[in-house]
Amino acid sequence: MKRILCFGDSNTWGYVPASVVERFPPEIRWTGVMREKLGNGFEIIEEAQNGRTTVFDDPYETVCKNGSRHLPVVLESQKPIDLVILMLGTNDLKAHLNQTAKTIALGAGVLVDRILVSDAGPGRKAPHVLLVAPALVADANCPFGPKFDGAAAKSLGFCEAYRREAELRGVPFINAADHVTVPATDCVHFDKVGHGALGAALADRVRQLLSA
């Protein structure tokens, strides 16, 4: 059984666009679509938190959302893990955090490094890592007020910035924006179509990585 950890934010959690913290059912979320496409022999571990960032503390949150604080604990509690799919960075775009695509990608790179030096894989080796650049943020119809002001323009830099961090570390990369466009009702969250497309694309890539 190949064990895959999906470490992400509300788009891994399955936040329904323009809802009040409603969640898509398991079979709709990209993690569930990926599970169905992969078939037997794969275990999918969802580790998702609404509002999670890469390495940044958000002073306006009442609980910790910093992925770099959570990741080591999750790696320890869930091992052995064959592959970690890492998709974080959208929440780092919040205006009050004052980050750029490059600094956010650097944060994602820090998380990749922590996975690669861990003993969370089989045989106390490091797991494989698949780095996913987040989808583009829309420039209108944001139900979260001014939190994501300016985020759409910044998100245009995600693909190349994340690709660079992946290449520096020799890990595979997927650009979520190649498969997902956020709906008109929301500025950041995937709809059912987006979850399906991303789940199918990731299943294909996972099968390649873990069958090599």
N, C-alpha and C positions, 0 to 999 in steps of 0.2 A: 504494500500500500504506500503510494507516494503522498506525502503530507505537504500541503501548500498553505502557507500563511498569507492572508491578504490584509495588509496593514494600511489603513487609510482613514478617510474622514467621512463626511455625510454622504458622499457619492458611493462609498463602499457600504455604508450603513443602509442606504436605500431610501434617502429622504425624498418624499413625493414633492415634485415642484409646486411652489406657491401654496403649500399646505402649512398647517400649524403642527410641525413635528410629527407628521404621519409617515409611515414606513411601507415601502413596497413589500409584498410577500416574498418569501425566499426564492420562489421559482422565477420571479421577475427581476430580481437584483442581478447585476452582472456576475456576481459570485455564483448564484444559482444556475444561471445560464451556462457558465463555464463548467460547472459540475455536471450538468446534463450532457453537454457536448463531449466532455472527457470520458464519461462512462465509468465503468467499474475500474477499481485499482487506484483511485485518487480520493483523498480526503481533503476537503476545503475547510480551512479555519478562518472565520471572519473575525477580524479584530479592528473594529471601526468605531470612531467617536465623532459626533457632530462638533464642528469647530476646531478639530485637531490641526495643529501646525506642524512644521518640520522640527525646528529647534527654538522657536520663539515663544516666550511667555506673553500671554495676552492679559494686560492689567484689568480689562473689563470683564473677564470671565470669573465666575465664582468657584469653578473647579479647574484643576490643571488640564490644559489642552496641549501641552508641549510634547510632541511625539518622541523627542529624544529622551525624555524622562520615562516614558512608558515602554519604549521598545526593548530595552535590556530585560525588563521584568517579563515581558511577553515571550521573548526568545527563551528565557529560562523556564518559564512555566509550560511552554508548548513543545519543547524539544522531545524527540528529534524532528526536525523540519527539513524537508528536501529543497524547498524553494520558498523564497519570500517575494511576493509581488508588492511593491512599494509604490503607492500613488498618494502623494501629499503635496500641498503647495497652494491650493486655492485660498485657504483661509489666511495664508501669509500675505495675501494681497490686500487685506483690509487696510483702509487708509491710515488708521491710527498706528499701525505697525511700521509704516514708512519703509517698505522693502521694494526691491526691484526683482525682475525675473532672474537676474544673475545671482543675487544674494539668496533668493529662495532656492535656486538650484544648488547653490553651495550647501545650504542646509540639508537638502535631500542627499547630497553627496556624503555629508557627515553620517547620516543614517545608514547609507550603503556601507560605509567604512566600518561601522559598528557591527553590522551583520557579518561582514567578511572577516573580521577578527574574532568572531564568536566561536563557541564550540557547540552551537545549537543544531548542527547537522548530524546525519548518521555517522557513527564512528567518532564522535566528538570533533568532527571537522566542521567547517563553515558551510551553511546552506548556499545554494545558488541564489542569485538575486536577479529579478526582472524589474527595472526601473521604468515607471510609466509617467510621462509628462501629463499634467492635468489638462482637461479640455479648456477651450477658450471661454472666457467670461463674456457675457453679452453686455452691450452698452446701454441697455434700456430695460424697462419692466423689472427692476430689481425690487423684490418684496422686503428687502432688509434695510430700507432707507439709505442713508449716505455711507454705510459701512464699506461698500465696494466702489465708491467714487474713484474713478481713474484706473480701476482694476482691468477693464477691458483692454486698454492700450498696453498695459504692462504684460498681460497674459500672452500677447503676441510674441513675446520673447521666450516663452517657456520651451518650445520645441528645441531650438538650437542650444539653449542654456543647459537643458537636461541631457540632450544628446552628448554635449561636451563632457559633462560629469560622468556619464556612463562610459564613454570612450576612454577617459582617463583611468578608469578602474577596470576596464575590460569586461563590463557586464552588459547584457543585452538591454535593449531599449525599445519602447513603443510610445508613440505619440497618440494620446487619447483623442486629440482633436481630429485625427485622420478618420475616426469612427463615430464621434459623438458631436452633435450640435445641441446646445441647450435650447429648450422650447421657449416660445414667446412669452410664456407666463412667468418665467423665472430668469435669473441672470447667471446662476451657477449650477443648478441641479439637473441631472440627467432625467429624461422621461423614459417610458417603457421601451421605446425604439432604441434610444441610446444605450440603455443597459443591455439590450439584446445584441446590438452590434459590437459593443466592447467585449461582452462575455464570449462571443463567438471568436473574435480576433485573438483574445488572450488564450482561449482553449487551443487554438492552432499553434500559437507560439509555445505554450507550455508543453504540448505534446512533442514538439521539436526539441526543446531543451532537456526534457527528462527521459527522452528515448535515445539521446545521443550517447 
